[in-house]
Amino acid sequence: MARRAKPVAPLAAKSRTPHPERVAAFRLGLSAESRAAMLLIAKGYRIVARRWKTPLGEIDIIARRRRELVFVEVKARDRLDDAAEGVTERNRRRIIAAAELWLARQPDDAQNFVRFDVVLVAPGKLPQHIVNAFDASS
């Protein structure tokens, strides 16, 4: 006759409270994205989407101005130079893949000129908008 295993008491659930550092980083990211969006709006862009998530990655801001469709990566660090270094090749590939998915789902946008910009944000500094920071062929 087969033995039955004794019921095992469930493990205590891990605390659902996120680490304070993660909460601070999340808030910093939201604030930086809001500052970047305001800068783009002031420059005449219309924000189409923010924090657009896909299985391939997330695009911080998707904006449009005339016939331009702009996929924007926002990087926030203590210094603008550090923020610029935060845009890695891996980030670029992720953004490009997500942008290709956007264009596949929004075929009308494929008629627009597509560009990849970066907005760098640092405390006490005006956000820096880098137009055409990278392209899909790199």
Contacts in CASP RR format, 6 or more apart in sequence:
PFRMAT RR
TARGET T0000
AUTHOR 0000-0000-0000
METHOD contacts of the structure
MODEL  1
MARRAKPVAPLAAKSRTPHPERVAAFRLGLSAESRAAMLLIAKGYRIVAR
RWKTPLGEIDIIARRRRELVFVEVKARDRLDDAAEGVTERNRRRIIAAAE
LWLARQPDDAQNFVRFDVVLVAPGKLPQHIVNAFDASS
18 26 0 8 1.000
28 76 0 8 1.000
29 74 0 8 1.000
29 76 0 8 1.000
31 76 0 8 1.000
32 74 0 8 1.000
32 75 0 8 1.000
32 76 0 8 1.000
32 119 0 8 1.000
32 121 0 8 1.000
32 127 0 8 1.000
33 50 0 8 1.000
33 51 0 8 1.000
33 60 0 8 1.000
33 61 0 8 1.000
33 74 0 8 1.000
35 121 0 8 1.000
35 127 0 8 1.000
36 60 0 8 1.000
36 61 0 8 1.000
36 72 0 8 1.000
36 74 0 8 1.000
36 119 0 8 1.000
36 121 0 8 1.000
36 127 0 8 1.000
36 129 0 8 1.000
37 47 0 8 1.000
37 50 0 8 1.000
37 61 0 8 1.000
39 119 0 8 1.000
39 126 0 8 1.000
39 127 0 8 1.000
39 129 0 8 1.000
40 47 0 8 1.000
40 61 0 8 1.000
40 63 0 8 1.000
40 70 0 8 1.000
40 72 0 8 1.000
40 119 0 8 1.000
40 129 0 8 1.000
41 47 0 8 1.000
43 65 0 8 1.000
43 129 0 8 1.000
44 65 0 8 1.000
45 63 0 8 1.000
45 64 0 8 1.000
45 65 0 8 1.000
45 70 0 8 1.000
46 63 0 8 1.000
46 64 0 8 1.000
46 65 0 8 1.000
47 61 0 8 1.000
47 62 0 8 1.000
47 63 0 8 1.000
48 62 0 8 1.000
48 63 0 8 1.000
48 64 0 8 1.000
48 69 0 8 1.000
49 59 0 8 1.000
49 61 0 8 1.000
49 62 0 8 1.000
50 60 0 8 1.000
50 61 0 8 1.000
50 62 0 8 1.000
51 58 0 8 1.000
51 59 0 8 1.000
51 60 0 8 1.000
52 58 0 8 1.000
52 59 0 8 1.000
52 62 0 8 1.000
52 98 0 8 1.000
52 102 0 8 1.000
54 98 0 8 1.000
54 101 0 8 1.000
54 102 0 8 1.000
56 94 0 8 1.000
56 97 0 8 1.000
56 98 0 8 1.000
56 101 0 8 1.000
57 94 0 8 1.000
57 95 0 8 1.000
57 97 0 8 1.000
57 98 0 8 1.000
58 94 0 8 1.000
58 98 0 8 1.000
59 71 0 8 1.000
59 72 0 8 1.000
59 73 0 8 1.000
59 95 0 8 1.000
59 98 0 8 1.000
59 99 0 8 1.000
59 102 0 8 1.000
60 72 0 8 1.000
60 73 0 8 1.000
60 74 0 8 1.000
61 70 0 8 1.000
61 71 0 8 1.000
61 72 0 8 1.000
61 74 0 8 1.000
61 119 0 8 1.000
62 69 0 8 1.000
62 70 0 8 1.000
62 71 0 8 1.000
62 72 0 8 1.000
62 102 0 8 1.000
63 69 0 8 1.000
63 70 0 8 1.000
63 72 0 8 1.000
64 70 0 8 1.000
64 112 0 8 1.000
67 111 0 8 1.000
67 112 0 8 1.000
67 113 0 8 1.000
68 112 0 8 1.000
68 113 0 8 1.000
68 114 0 8 1.000
68 115 0 8 1.000
69 109 0 8 1.000
69 112 0 8 1.000
69 113 0 8 1.000
69 114 0 8 1.000
69 115 0 8 1.000
70 114 0 8 1.000
70 115 0 8 1.000
70 116 0 8 1.000
70 117 0 8 1.000
71 95 0 8 1.000
71 98 0 8 1.000
71 99 0 8 1.000
71 102 0 8 1.000
71 114 0 8 1.000
71 115 0 8 1.000
71 116 0 8 1.000
71 117 0 8 1.000
72 116 0 8 1.000
72 117 0 8 1.000
72 118 0 8 1.000
72 119 0 8 1.000
73 87 0 8 1.000
73 91 0 8 1.000
73 95 0 8 1.000
73 116 0 8 1.000
73 117 0 8 1.000
73 118 0 8 1.000
73 119 0 8 1.000
73 133 0 8 1.000
74 118 0 8 1.000
74 119 0 8 1.000
74 121 0 8 1.000
75 83 0 8 1.000
75 84 0 8 1.000
75 86 0 8 1.000
75 87 0 8 1.000
75 118 0 8 1.000
75 119 0 8 1.000
75 120 0 8 1.000
75 121 0 8 1.000
76 83 0 8 1.000
76 120 0 8 1.000
76 121 0 8 1.000
76 122 0 8 1.000
77 83 0 8 1.000
77 86 0 8 1.000
77 120 0 8 1.000
77 121 0 8 1.000
77 122 0 8 1.000
78 122 0 8 1.000
78 123 0 8 1.000
79 122 0 8 1.000
80 120 0 8 1.000
80 122 0 8 1.000
80 125 0 8 1.000
80 128 0 8 1.000
82 122 0 8 1.000
83 120 0 8 1.000
83 121 0 8 1.000
83 122 0 8 1.000
84 118 0 8 1.000
84 120 0 8 1.000
84 130 0 8 1.000
87 118 0 8 1.000
87 133 0 8 1.000
87 134 0 8 1.000
92 116 0 8 1.000
92 134 0 8 1.000
92 138 0 8 1.000
95 116 0 8 1.000
96 116 0 8 1.000
96 136 0 8 1.000
99 114 0 8 1.000
99 116 0 8 1.000
99 136 0 8 1.000
100 136 0 8 1.000
102 109 0 8 1.000
103 109 0 8 1.000
103 110 0 8 1.000
103 114 0 8 1.000
114 136 0 8 1.000
115 131 0 8 1.000
115 132 0 8 1.000
115 135 0 8 1.000
116 132 0 8 1.000
116 133 0 8 1.000
116 134 0 8 1.000
116 135 0 8 1.000
116 136 0 8 1.000
117 129 0 8 1.000
117 130 0 8 1.000
117 131 0 8 1.000
117 132 0 8 1.000
117 133 0 8 1.000
118 129 0 8 1.000
118 130 0 8 1.000
118 133 0 8 1.000
118 134 0 8 1.000
119 127 0 8 1.000
119 128 0 8 1.000
119 129 0 8 1.000
119 130 0 8 1.000
120 127 0 8 1.000
120 128 0 8 1.000
120 130 0 8 1.000
121 127 0 8 1.000
121 128 0 8 1.000
END
